[in-house]
Amino acid sequence: MNCILAFLIFSGVIATGSAKSCYTCKVLGEGNNDCPGDLQECPNEDDFCVNQRESSRIVTPSGIDNKVTIKKGCMPIANKNVCQQQPIALDCNEMTFSLYSECCFEDECNLKGLQIPADNTTKNGLECPTCFVEEKEACPKAEPKKCTGNANICLDFTGHVQRPDDANKLYAFQGCADENICKINLKDLPGCEVGDDAKLTCTQKENV
């Protein structure tokens, strides 16, 4: 009997663990908070399901260029810091970035569309240097900005980023940010593709 049980386990007839199945899809466009998805088995047993909305908004001479990505799928447990009650946000005045993720840990649990929390615009007492430039490795100057909501650190970034439906460009920016943007894997963003040359520095500062 013991020999038969051992054979069944090693042959995979009796499963000792299984990966979750998550709905998977991706769609671009400002008017979307959901996308229809197909079920896909996650590659790792401890992966979880996620439903995400990313927005990268740049003020240009011709108007506002806002790139929005909705994505559902599997997420490695190592990137669990994306799971926050409020959007993970960055504000550099001329450029803002926001990532909101609804995470769940059961089979097929990410079917529904997103319910995005309202922005918290209350000043929190933190002040950070702020700037934004394209195709330069550093900002020529920075202006002070009063931070709001969950933006509890000052961020400094330089490197190449390819926004959805846009060219790969060199950016440099500083601003107010949620500290969780410094903890997530930037290679796992649903929309923007961050280059290998990216340098991100997060600094805690005293409130003013």
C-alpha positions in Angstrom: 0.0 0.0 0.0 2.8 2.4 0.9 4.5 1.7 -2.5 1.3 2.6 -4.3 0.8 5.9 -2.4 4.4 6.9 -3.1 4.0 6.2 -6.8 0.8 8.3 -7.0 2.4 11.3 -5.2 5.5 11.3 -7.4 3.5 10.8 -10.6 1.4 13.8 -9.8 -1.9 11.9 -9.4 -2.2 13.2 -5.9 -1.3 16.9 -5.8 0.6 18.3 -2.8 0.0 21.9 -3.8 -1.4 23.9 -6.7 -1.0 27.4 -8.2 -4.0 29.8 -8.3 -5.8 30.7 -11.5 -6.3 34.5 -12.1 -8.2 36.4 -14.8 -5.7 38.0 -17.1 -6.1 41.0 -19.5 -4.7 44.4 -20.4 -6.3 47.5 -21.9 -5.3 51.1 -22.5 -7.4 54.2 -22.2 -8.6 56.8 -19.7 -12.2 55.6 -19.7 -11.5 52.1 -18.5 -11.6 50.6 -15.0 -12.0 47.0 -16.1 -11.2 44.6 -18.9 -12.6 41.2 -19.8 -10.1 38.5 -19.0 -9.3 34.8 -19.6 -8.3 32.5 -16.7 -4.7 31.7 -16.5 -2.8 29.5 -14.1 -0.1 31.4 -12.2 3.5 30.2 -12.7 4.2 30.0 -8.9 2.3 28.4 -6.1 2.4 31.5 -3.9 1.5 34.0 -6.6 -1.7 36.1 -5.9 -4.3 37.7 -8.2 -4.3 41.4 -8.9 -6.4 44.0 -10.7 -4.4 47.2 -11.4 -4.8 50.7 -12.7 -1.8 52.8 -13.7 -1.9 56.4 -14.7 1.1 58.5 -15.9 0.1 62.1 -16.6 2.4 64.7 -18.2 1.6 68.4 -18.8 2.8 69.3 -22.3 2.7 72.6 -24.3 -0.2 71.1 -26.2 -2.2 69.9 -23.2 -2.3 67.0 -20.8 -1.0 63.6 -21.9 -2.5 60.9 -19.6 -1.6 57.3 -20.2 -3.9 54.9 -18.4 -3.4 51.1 -18.2 -5.8 48.5 -16.7 -4.3 45.1 -16.1 -5.4 41.9 -14.4 -3.2 38.9 -13.8 -0.9 37.0 -11.4 1.6 38.8 -9.2 4.7 37.3 -7.4 4.4 37.3 -3.6 7.7 39.2 -3.5 5.9 42.3 -4.9 3.1 42.3 -2.3 3.9 46.0 -1.5 1.7 46.9 -4.4 -1.3 45.9 -2.2 -2.3 49.2 -0.5 -5.6 50.7 0.5 -4.8 53.9 -1.4 -3.1 54.5 -4.8 0.7 54.6 -4.7 1.3 58.1 -6.0 4.0 60.4 -7.1 3.6 64.2 -7.8 6.2 66.3 -9.6 3.8 69.1 -10.6 4.3 68.7 -14.4 4.2 64.9 -14.0 2.0 62.7 -11.8 2.0 58.9 -11.5 -0.5 56.7 -9.7 -0.7 52.9 -9.3 -3.7 51.3 -7.6 -3.8 47.6 -7.0 -6.6 45.4 -5.7 -5.1 42.1 -4.5 -6.8 38.8 -3.6 -5.5 35.4 -2.6 -8.1 32.9 -3.8 -8.7 31.2 -7.2 -10.4 33.4 -9.8 -10.9 36.3 -7.4 -10.0 39.2 -9.6 -13.0 39.2 -12.0 -14.7 42.4 -10.9 -13.6 45.9 -12.1 -11.8 48.4 -9.9 -13.3 50.7 -7.4 -10.7 53.6 -7.2 -10.5 55.4 -3.9 -10.8 59.2 -4.0 -7.5 61.2 -4.0 -6.4 62.5 -0.6 -5.5 66.2 -1.3 -4.9 67.2 2.4 -1.5 68.8 3.0 0.5 66.5 5.3 3.3 68.9 6.4 6.0 67.5 4.2 7.8 69.6 1.6 10.0 68.2 -1.2 12.0 69.7 -4.1 10.1 69.2 -7.3 11.1 69.2 -11.0 10.5 67.3 -14.2 12.6 67.2 -17.5 12.8 65.0 -20.5 16.0 63.9 -22.3 18.2 65.1 -19.5 20.0 63.2 -16.7 19.2 65.9 -14.1 16.9 68.8 -13.4 18.5 72.2 -13.9 16.5 73.5 -10.9 13.8 72.4 -8.4 11.0 74.2 -6.7 9.6 73.4 -3.2 6.3 71.6 -3.1 3.9 70.9 -0.2 3.0 67.2 -0.2 -0.4 65.8 0.3 -2.1 62.6 1.4 0.1 59.5 1.7 3.1 61.2 0.0 5.5 60.8 3.0 8.9 60.8 1.2 10.9 62.8 -1.3 11.8 61.0 -4.5 14.6 61.5 -7.0 14.5 59.5 -10.3 16.6 59.4 -13.4 16.6 56.9 -16.2 14.7 55.7 -19.3 11.0 54.9 -19.3 8.7 53.9 -22.1 5.1 55.0 -21.4 2.3 53.1 -23.1 2.0 54.0 -26.8 5.0 56.4 -26.5 8.8 56.4 -27.3 11.4 55.3 -24.9 12.7 58.5 -23.3 15.2 59.7 -20.7 13.5 61.4 -17.7 14.7 63.1 -14.6 12.3 64.2 -11.9 11.9 64.9 -8.2 8.8 65.2 -6.1 6.5 64.0 -3.3 5.8 60.2 -3.2 4.3 57.4 -1.3 7.1 55.4 0.3 5.7 52.2 -1.2 6.9 53.3 -4.7 10.4 52.7 -3.4 9.5 49.1 -2.3 7.8 47.7 -5.4 9.5 46.1 -8.3 9.4 48.7 -11.1 9.8 46.0 -13.7 6.3 44.7 -12.7 4.4 47.9 -13.5 1.3 47.3 -15.6 1.9 50.1 -18.1 5.3 51.9 -18.0 8.4 50.0 -18.9 11.3 51.2 -16.7 14.9 50.8 -18.2 17.8 49.0 -16.6 19.6 52.4 -16.2 16.9 53.7 -13.8 18.1 55.2 -10.5 15.6 55.8 -7.7 16.3 57.5 -4.4 13.8 58.0 -1.6 14.6 60.3 1.2 12.7 60.8 4.5 12.5 64.5 5.5 11.2 66.3 8.5 7.8 67.9 8.2 7.7 71.7 7.9 
